[in-house]
Amino acid sequence: MTTQTQGISQSLTMEAIQTKAVNAAARVVPMHWQILTLKALVSAKKKIFGARPGPGAFVEAPVPDINTLAIEDVDVSNPFLYRQGQWGAYFKRLRDEAPVHYQENSPFGKFWSVTRYDDILFVDKNHELFSSEPIIVLGNTPEGLPMEMFIAMDAPKHDVQRRSVQDAVAPRNLKEMEGLIRERTGEVLDSLPLGTPFNWVPTVSKELTGRMLATLLDFPYEKRNKLIHWSDRFAGTAETAGGEFTDDSELFDCAADMAREFSLLWHDKKARLAAGEAPSFDLVSLLQQGEDTKDMINRPMEFLGNLALLIIGGNDTTRNSMSGGVLALNQFPEEFAKLKANPQLIPNMVSEIIRWQTPLAHMRRIATQDVEMHGQTIKKGDRVVMWYASGNRDERKFENPDQFIIDRQDVRNHISFGYGIHRCMGNRLAELQLRILWEELLKRFDDIEVVGEPERVQSNFVRGYSELMVKLTPKQQ
């Protein structure tokens, strides 16, 4: 066992002990106080022993031209590949020359990259060979907060917990939600300035996503911006995904705030149920009704982890596709003309937006045994990263994959939602939100012009935007 492996193993063991201690205290100490106590303990530990090894803060520098690198030096974990728009050339070279590629010296440690569409499907569907535990992103969970979530669990525990909440996005519930989504979308679009540049990301993408998340979770509507803030903070740490956030104390504060809000919501729902109120189909209520999840509040890291998963999953995919679609139609104006001439193409275009954008770039697995792929031996215990962003641009699967084509054939075969047992359970809700957005946009506006270059978030996981300045031209009456 290497020194690095020993260090990771010891860290996981300590976190397992810590989780057991937190669970034992859950019935006595309010959850947010437990989180703040962990914050103090981790801070003291770092002062005495130093922080555990990790990538640290990332400082932006120009990404090297892919043609100047030896193949073994290609590192697609660099978060600035995505911000600087170089990721496409890097992945094309890997697909062509090293479709199963080993990177030994990344800031996140050693990992394999799987970049072709068919190979990604092989890894994703063979969950017995490739485990999702303990985390599904390239880096590690922040020290002291080993949150557990069902997407990072293997069967059967994954299946049981997923079943507890999937009814919230069942077809019958989506049909009931459609009117509310359309009403709220219209409210936001009718409030937009005309002929004056504004930032689409917070004004439309974040606002619509926050409203939907509050509905799904039955979270206080007036506090919906907290959901977006928590999502950005949990998904944006340097250690996890090369993000900009390096201050763990702020992360603990967010976790404590989230624990406080959702504990109050959980207990309020329990009290209303005990008083005879009929159970509802929001995600928190469904967790309370599930046999395996009804006491999840007594397992704080699992409670917080699954809520974080539902928030991040409901935020990043939809929000960044809302922005990515506007950008794509500006970069390919002939497709915008095609859309306005034939709005019936909206459902197919929604799938093309999600393929072209690929809001979450990757998912990570751990090999449970030695596996041979393309002449390479992936050893048991190795990290394997499925790069969905690359698979969705694989020329072996999609003709002219870098082009945005709203009537593309078979576009629903994209892999932005993953594949197999871990496929995103909210995929139909995301498609519904995007379809309604574009139906309502076409009713109101003749043009949505992007003015200036977009600003992208710093991450190797979330392919998102922080700024997209646009100017709207209303339809002529």
MINUDREN-190062 format. One line per 3 residues: their letters; for each residue x negated, y, z negated of C-alpha. Coordinates in Angstrom, 2 decimals, always signed. Each point is the difference from the previous one (the first is absolute). Last residue first. Layout:
N
A = X,Y,Z ~ ...
//
This chain:
477
QQK = +47.60,+42.97,+31.92 ~ -3.73,-0.05,+0.70 ~ -1.80,-2.52,-2.15
PTL = -2.25,+1.52,-2.60 ~ -3.77,+0.43,+0.52 ~ -2.01,-1.15,-2.99
KVM = -3.63,+0.82,-0.84 ~ -2.32,-2.53,-1.62 ~ -2.97,-0.11,-2.35
LES = -0.95,-3.51,-1.07 ~ -1.81,-0.06,-3.32 ~ -0.80,-2.70,-2.55
YGR = +0.31,-2.89,+2.43 ~ -0.19,-3.74,-0.40 ~ -1.76,-3.18,+0.91
VFN = +0.01,-1.43,-3.52 ~ -2.63,-2.69,-0.59 ~ -3.43,+1.32,+1.00
SQV = +0.85,+3.32,-1.62 ~ -0.58,+3.74,+0.22 ~ +3.29,+1.47,+1.22
REP = +0.32,+1.46,+3.47 ~ +0.25,+3.66,+0.98 ~ +1.81,+0.56,+3.28
EGV = -1.56,+2.24,+2.66 ~ +1.83,+3.18,+0.89 ~ +3.58,+0.70,+1.08
VEI = +2.10,-3.14,+0.45 ~ +3.09,+0.91,+1.99 ~ +3.39,-1.48,-0.82
DDF = +2.17,+0.87,+3.00 ~ +3.68,+0.06,+0.95 ~ +1.18,-0.25,-3.56
RKL = +3.30,-0.69,-1.76 ~ +1.59,-3.20,+1.29 ~ -3.40,-1.46,+0.93
LEE = -1.18,+0.40,-3.60 ~ +3.08,-1.78,-1.37 ~ -0.51,-3.09,+2.12
WLI = -3.72,+0.15,-0.75 ~ +0.50,+0.05,-3.76 ~ +2.70,-2.67,+0.15
RLQ = -2.31,-2.42,+1.80 ~ -2.86,+0.74,-2.38 ~ +2.12,-0.66,-3.08
LEA = +1.42,-3.20,+1.46 ~ -3.44,-1.29,+1.00 ~ -1.31,+0.58,-3.52
LRN = +3.07,-1.75,-1.44 ~ -0.53,-2.97,+2.32 ~ -3.64,-0.33,-1.07
GMC = +0.77,+0.12,-3.72 ~ -0.97,-3.63,-0.72 ~ -3.47,+0.52,+1.38
RHI = -1.35,-3.36,+1.19 ~ -1.69,-1.77,-2.92 ~ +1.46,-3.44,+0.70
GYG = -1.15,+0.04,+3.62 ~ -1.08,+3.06,+1.93 ~ -1.01,+3.58,-0.68
FSI = +2.25,+3.02,+0.41 ~ -2.31,+1.75,+2.46 ~ -0.29,-3.25,+1.94
HNR = +1.57,+0.97,+3.33 ~ +2.22,-2.62,+1.61 ~ +2.85,+2.50,+0.10
VDQ = -1.79,+1.53,+2.98 ~ +1.14,-2.84,+2.25 ~ +0.20,+2.34,+3.03
RDI = -1.10,+3.63,-0.32 ~ +2.86,+2.44,+0.56 ~ -1.48,+2.72,-2.24
IFQ = -3.51,-0.32,+1.39 ~ -2.78,+1.51,-2.15 ~ -3.26,-1.00,+1.67
DPN = -2.84,-1.48,-2.03 ~ +1.31,-3.51,+0.62 ~ -0.13,+0.16,+3.81
EFK = +1.51,-3.49,+0.17 ~ +0.53,-1.46,-3.45 ~ -1.08,-3.47,-1.16
RED = -3.50,-0.61,+1.36 ~ -0.54,+3.77,+0.14 ~ +0.11,+0.06,-3.80
RNG = +1.20,+3.42,-1.20 ~ +2.52,-1.34,-2.54 ~ -2.60,-2.50,-1.18
SAY = -2.44,+2.83,-0.70 ~ +2.34,+1.98,-2.25 ~ +1.04,-3.28,-1.62
WMV = -3.58,-0.55,-1.18 ~ +0.18,-3.24,-1.94 ~ -2.71,+0.11,-2.65
VRD = -1.53,-3.24,-1.31 ~ -1.79,-0.01,-3.36 ~ -2.10,-3.08,-0.60
GKK = +0.91,-2.38,-2.86 ~ -0.35,-3.18,+2.09 ~ -2.39,+0.75,+2.84
ITQ = +0.99,+1.37,+3.40 ~ -2.04,-1.97,+2.47 ~ -0.33,+1.72,+3.38
GHM = +0.29,-1.79,+3.35 ~ +3.10,+1.92,+0.97 ~ +1.70,-0.93,-3.28
EVD = -1.03,-2.82,-2.34 ~ +1.51,+0.03,-3.52 ~ -1.64,-0.98,-3.30
QTA = +2.59,-0.11,-2.76 ~ +2.34,+2.38,-1.87 ~ -1.07,+2.95,+2.16
IRR = +0.98,+3.30,-1.66 ~ +2.36,+2.37,+1.86 ~ +0.07,+3.70,+0.83
MHA = +2.57,+2.08,+1.87 ~ -0.77,+2.68,+2.56 ~ +0.76,+3.28,+1.74
LPT = +3.27,+0.94,-1.68 ~ +1.94,+2.51,+2.12 ~ -0.54,-1.90,+3.28
QWR = +0.55,+3.19,+2.09 ~ +0.29,-1.58,+3.44 ~ +1.86,-3.06,-1.26
IIE = +2.38,+2.00,-2.23 ~ +0.65,+2.54,+2.75 ~ +0.56,-2.83,+2.51
SVM = +2.56,-1.59,-2.31 ~ +1.83,+3.32,-0.30 ~ -0.18,+0.44,+3.77
NPI = +1.96,-3.22,+0.49 ~ +2.78,+1.31,-2.24 ~ -0.13,+3.48,+1.65
LQP = +0.22,-1.18,+3.62 ~ +3.73,+0.73,+0.13 ~ -1.03,+3.67,-0.12
NAK = -0.61,-0.15,+3.79 ~ -0.95,+3.29,+1.64 ~ -1.25,+1.42,-3.28
LKA = -2.06,-3.15,-0.58 ~ -1.56,+0.02,+3.49 ~ -0.97,+3.66,-0.43
FEE = -1.60,-0.89,-3.34 ~ -1.81,-2.87,+1.72 ~ -1.38,+2.35,+2.64
PFQ = -1.27,+2.18,-2.86 ~ -2.46,-2.68,-1.20 ~ -2.13,+1.81,-2.59
NLA = +3.03,+1.95,-1.14 ~ +2.18,-3.12,-0.21 ~ -2.74,-1.71,-2.00
LVG = -0.30,+2.87,-2.50 ~ +3.73,+0.03,-0.74 ~ -0.02,-3.78,-0.40
GSM = -2.99,+0.11,-2.32 ~ +1.74,+2.38,-2.39 ~ +3.05,-2.19,-0.55
SNR = -2.27,-3.05,+0.19 ~ -2.03,+1.49,-2.83 ~ +3.06,+0.36,-2.22
TTD = +1.56,-3.35,+0.81 ~ -2.99,-2.23,-0.62 ~ -1.50,+2.07,-2.82
NGG = +2.99,+0.54,-2.26 ~ +2.12,-3.13,-0.34 ~ -3.02,-2.26,-0.34
IIL = -1.67,+2.42,-2.40 ~ +3.14,+0.22,-2.17 ~ +0.79,-3.73,+0.08
LAL = -3.62,-0.89,-0.73 ~ -0.24,+2.54,-2.83 ~ +3.16,-1.49,-1.50
NGL = -1.52,-3.46,+0.26 ~ -3.24,+1.08,-1.62 ~ +1.64,+1.98,-2.79
FEM = +2.14,-2.92,-1.17 ~ -2.78,-2.54,+0.59 ~ -2.47,+2.07,-2.00
PRN = +2.65,+0.63,-2.67 ~ +1.16,-3.58,-0.60 ~ +2.82,+0.60,-2.51
IMD = +1.75,+2.14,+2.61 ~ +0.01,-3.11,+2.18 ~ +2.67,-1.59,-2.22
KTD = +2.60,-0.44,+2.77 ~ -2.70,-0.87,+2.56 ~ +0.04,-3.81,+0.12
EGQ = +3.78,-0.36,-0.31 ~ +0.64,+3.00,+2.25 ~ +2.76,+2.34,-1.23
QLL = -2.30,+2.62,-1.48 ~ -2.11,+0.04,+3.14 ~ +3.17,+0.53,+2.00
SVL = +0.95,+2.97,-2.19 ~ -3.40,+1.61,+0.61 ~ +0.24,-0.54,+3.77
DFS = +3.45,+1.51,+0.43 ~ +2.84,-2.44,+0.58 ~ +2.33,+0.93,-2.84
PAE = +1.20,-1.87,-3.06 ~ +3.57,+0.77,-1.15 ~ +0.24,+2.15,-3.13
GAA = +1.20,-1.93,-3.05 ~ -1.78,+1.76,-2.85 ~ -2.82,-2.56,+0.18
LRA = -0.60,+1.03,+3.63 ~ -0.15,+3.65,-0.99 ~ -2.50,-0.79,-2.76
KKD = -2.19,-2.05,+2.32 ~ +0.07,+2.75,+2.61 ~ -1.10,+2.57,-2.58
HWL = -2.74,-2.35,-1.20 ~ -1.43,-0.39,+3.52 ~ +0.27,+3.71,+0.82
LSF = -1.78,+0.99,-3.21 ~ -2.70,-2.60,+0.66 ~ -0.23,+1.28,+3.57
ERA = -0.70,+3.57,-1.02 ~ -2.45,-0.81,-2.80 ~ -1.95,-2.57,+2.00
MDA = -0.25,+2.42,+2.95 ~ -1.34,+2.73,-2.26 ~ -2.48,-2.43,-1.54
ACD = -1.13,-1.20,+3.43 ~ -0.44,+3.60,+1.16 ~ -2.02,+0.84,-3.12
FLE = -2.11,-3.12,+0.52 ~ -0.74,+1.15,+3.56 ~ -0.94,+3.47,-1.23
SDD = -2.51,-1.55,-2.41 ~ -1.38,-2.11,+2.84 ~ -1.34,+3.06,+1.82
TFE = -1.36,-1.31,+3.32 ~ +2.82,+0.92,+2.39 ~ -1.04,+0.62,+3.61
GGA = +0.71,-3.44,+1.35 ~ -2.42,-2.76,+0.92 ~ +2.73,-2.62,-0.34
TEA = -0.05,-1.44,-3.51 ~ -3.06,+1.54,-1.61 ~ +0.55,+3.42,+1.55
TGA = +3.58,+0.18,-1.23 ~ +2.74,+1.04,+2.42 ~ +2.67,-2.70,-0.23
FRD = +0.78,+0.60,-3.69 ~ -0.13,+3.80,+0.32 ~ +2.01,+0.29,+3.19
SWH = +2.69,-2.32,-1.33 ~ +0.19,+1.80,-3.33 ~ +0.42,+3.36,+1.73
ILK = +2.65,-1.34,+2.36 ~ +2.04,-1.43,-2.88 ~ -0.44,+3.19,-2.02
NRK = +1.59,+1.96,+2.83 ~ +3.26,-1.86,-0.74 ~ +0.50,+1.72,-3.38
EYP = +3.26,+1.76,+0.92 ~ +1.37,-3.27,+1.35 ~ -0.45,-1.87,-3.27
FDL = -1.03,-3.50,+1.15 ~ +2.66,-2.41,+1.25 ~ -2.96,-1.96,+1.37
LTA = +1.26,-0.20,+3.59 ~ +1.58,+3.46,-0.17 ~ -3.09,+1.69,-1.46
LMR = -2.10,-1.71,+2.66 ~ +2.26,+1.32,+2.76 ~ -0.15,+3.60,-1.22
GTL = -3.78,-0.17,-0.40 ~ -0.39,-1.35,+3.54 ~ +2.10,+2.79,+1.47
EKS = -1.97,+2.66,-1.85 ~ -3.41,-1.51,+0.72 ~ +0.59,-0.25,+3.75
VTP = +1.97,+3.23,+0.46 ~ -1.42,+3.02,-1.83 ~ -3.04,-1.67,-1.53
VWN = -1.34,-1.48,+3.27 ~ +1.56,+2.35,+2.59 ~ -2.15,+2.98,-1.00
FPT = +1.60,+3.11,+1.46 ~ -0.37,+2.08,+3.18 ~ +2.82,+2.49,+0.71
GLP = +2.37,-0.33,+3.00 ~ +2.76,-1.39,-2.19 ~ -0.35,-0.56,-3.74
LSD = +1.32,-3.29,-1.40 ~ +3.06,-0.13,-2.28 ~ +2.22,-1.81,+2.51
LVE = -2.59,-2.78,+0.26 ~ +0.02,-0.65,-3.76 ~ +3.79,-0.09,-0.32
GTR = +0.33,-2.16,+3.12 ~ -2.39,-2.57,-1.42 ~ +1.99,-0.03,-3.23
ERI = +3.27,-0.69,+1.82 ~ -1.56,-2.63,+2.27 ~ -1.55,-1.85,-2.94
LGE = +3.32,+0.11,-1.88 ~ +1.92,-1.37,+2.98 ~ -2.52,-2.79,+0.56
MEK = -0.03,-1.15,-3.61 ~ +3.05,-2.26,+0.30 ~ -1.42,-1.68,+3.09
LNR = -3.33,-0.41,-1.78 ~ +1.80,-1.69,-2.89 ~ +1.65,-2.57,+2.28
PAV = -3.30,-0.63,+1.82 ~ -1.92,-0.83,-3.21 ~ -2.35,+2.77,-1.17
ADQ = +0.94,-0.06,-3.69 ~ +0.51,-3.76,+0.32 ~ -3.80,-0.36,+0.20
VSR = -0.49,+0.81,-3.67 ~ +0.12,-3.29,-1.89 ~ -0.97,-2.05,+3.03
RQV = -3.42,+1.69,-0.01 ~ -0.56,-1.04,-3.61 ~ +0.79,-3.66,+0.63
DHK = -1.98,-0.20,+3.25 ~ -3.13,+1.58,-1.47 ~ +0.05,-2.33,-3.01
PAD = +0.17,-3.07,+2.28 ~ -2.04,+0.95,+1.94 ~ -2.95,+2.35,-0.23
MAI = -0.04,+3.44,-1.57 ~ -1.37,+3.28,+1.35 ~ +3.27,+0.93,+1.72
FME = +1.65,-0.82,-3.34 ~ -1.77,+2.77,-1.85 ~ -2.41,-0.04,-2.95
MPL = -1.65,+3.13,-1.38 ~ -3.56,-0.44,-1.23 ~ -0.21,+3.54,-1.43
GEP = -3.16,+0.11,-2.14 ~ -2.37,+0.48,+2.92 ~ +1.84,+1.08,+3.13
TNG = +1.15,-2.94,+2.13 ~ -2.72,-1.16,+2.35 ~ -0.86,+0.69,+3.63
LVI = +1.15,-1.52,+3.29 ~ +3.71,-0.01,-0.71 ~ +2.24,-2.98,-0.82
IPE = -0.88,-0.52,-3.66 ~ -0.37,-3.01,-2.37 ~ +1.06,-2.16,+1.76
SSF = +1.17,-0.11,+3.60 ~ -1.53,-3.43,+0.62 ~ -1.20,-1.21,+3.41
LEH = +0.06,-3.72,+0.74 ~ +3.40,-0.66,-1.60 ~ +1.27,+3.30,+1.39
NKD = -0.46,-1.24,+3.55 ~ +2.42,+2.46,+1.62 ~ -2.14,+3.09,-0.48
VFL = -3.31,-1.59,+0.97 ~ +1.30,-1.51,+3.23 ~ +1.99,+3.13,+0.86
IDD = -3.18,+2.06,-0.37 ~ -1.80,-2.40,+2.32 ~ +2.71,+0.41,+2.65
YRT = -0.19,+3.80,-0.10 ~ -3.79,+0.35,+0.04 ~ -1.82,+1.92,-2.75
VSW = -0.94,-2.29,-2.88 ~ -2.59,+1.77,-2.15 ~ -1.99,-1.98,-2.58
FKG = -1.11,+1.60,-3.25 ~ -3.01,+0.80,-2.16 ~ +0.01,+2.89,-2.46
FPS = +2.29,+3.03,-0.12 ~ -2.74,+2.51,+0.88 ~ -0.72,-2.28,+2.99
NEQ = -3.18,-2.06,+0.18 ~ +0.80,-3.50,+1.17 ~ +2.52,+0.58,+2.77
YHV = +0.96,-3.26,+1.70 ~ +2.01,+0.08,+3.22 ~ +2.62,-2.41,+1.31
PAE = +0.87,+1.58,+3.36 ~ -3.71,+0.68,+0.60 ~ -0.69,+1.19,+3.55
DRL = +3.28,+1.07,+1.63 ~ +2.24,+0.43,-3.04 ~ -2.88,+1.57,-1.95
RKF = -0.74,+2.44,+2.82 ~ +3.67,+0.92,+0.29 ~ +0.15,+0.51,-3.76
YAG = -2.75,+2.60,-0.02 ~ +1.37,+1.80,+3.07 ~ +3.45,+0.33,-1.56
WQG = -1.26,+1.13,-3.42 ~ -1.74,+3.13,+1.24 ~ +2.87,+2.45,-0.63
QRY = -1.89,+2.13,-2.53 ~ +2.48,-0.65,-2.85 ~ +0.11,-3.69,+0.86
LFP = -3.71,-0.67,+0.16 ~ -0.28,+2.26,-3.04 ~ +1.22,-2.74,-2.32
NSV = -3.08,-2.17,+0.74 ~ +1.23,-3.56,-0.51 ~ -0.52,-0.70,+3.70
DVD = -3.70,-0.56,-0.50 ~ -1.96,-0.91,+3.15 ~ -3.57,-0.72,-1.09
EIA = +0.03,-3.66,+1.04 ~ +0.93,+1.03,+3.55 ~ -3.05,+2.24,+0.34
LTN = +1.12,+3.59,+0.19 ~ -0.60,+2.78,+2.56 ~ +2.93,-1.05,+2.21
IDP = +2.47,+0.56,-2.86 ~ -0.86,+3.70,-0.11 ~ -0.83,+0.78,-3.61
VPA = +2.72,+1.53,-2.22 ~ -0.78,+3.60,-0.86 ~ -0.29,+0.45,-3.77
EVF = +2.64,+0.12,-2.71 ~ -1.03,-0.62,-3.58 ~ +1.65,-3.01,-1.64
AGP = +0.14,-0.13,-3.79 ~ -0.98,-3.20,-1.76 ~ -0.24,-3.30,+1.90
GPR = +0.14,-2.20,-3.10 ~ -2.10,-1.51,-2.76 ~ +1.68,+0.19,-3.43
AGF = -0.21,+3.35,-1.76 ~ -2.58,+0.50,-2.74 ~ -0.45,-2.04,-3.16
IKK = +0.60,+2.51,-2.79 ~ +1.65,+2.91,+1.81 ~ +1.83,-2.37,+2.35
KAS = +1.37,-2.01,-2.93 ~ +1.24,+3.17,-1.73 ~ +1.87,+1.12,+3.13
VLA = +1.45,-3.49,+0.48 ~ +1.25,-0.03,-3.60 ~ +1.52,+3.48,+0.22
KLT = +1.84,-0.83,+3.24 ~ +1.16,-3.30,-1.45 ~ +1.56,+1.93,-2.87
LIQ = +1.71,+2.28,+2.53 ~ +1.41,-3.05,+1.76 ~ +1.26,-1.52,-3.26
WHM = +1.59,+3.31,-0.90 ~ +1.85,-0.02,+3.33 ~ +1.28,-3.49,-0.73
PVV = +1.59,+0.79,-3.33 ~ -1.63,-2.16,-2.72 ~ +1.88,-2.88,-1.63
RAA = +1.31,-2.39,+2.64 ~ -2.83,+0.76,+2.41 ~ -2.80,-0.68,-2.49
ANV = -0.39,-3.64,+1.00 ~ +0.14,+0.96,+3.67 ~ -2.84,+2.49,-0.50
AKT = -2.14,-2.61,-1.73 ~ +0.64,-2.53,+2.77 ~ -0.91,+2.62,+2.61
QIA = -3.26,+0.82,-1.83 ~ -1.01,-3.66,-0.07 ~ +0.68,-0.25,+3.76
EMT = -1.93,+3.24,+0.55 ~ -2.98,-1.39,-1.90 ~ +0.08,-3.16,+2.10
LSQ = +0.27,+2.00,+3.22 ~ -3.02,+2.10,-1.01 ~ -1.99,-3.12,-0.88
SIG = +0.80,-1.51,+3.39 ~ -0.91,+3.24,+1.81 ~ -3.32,+0.19,-1.84
QTQ = -0.76,-3.67,+0.64 ~ +0.77,+0.48,+3.69 ~ -2.36,+3.00,+0.18
TTM = -2.75,-1.91,-1.82 ~ +0.43,-2.88,+2.44 ~ +1.39,-3.41,-1.00
//
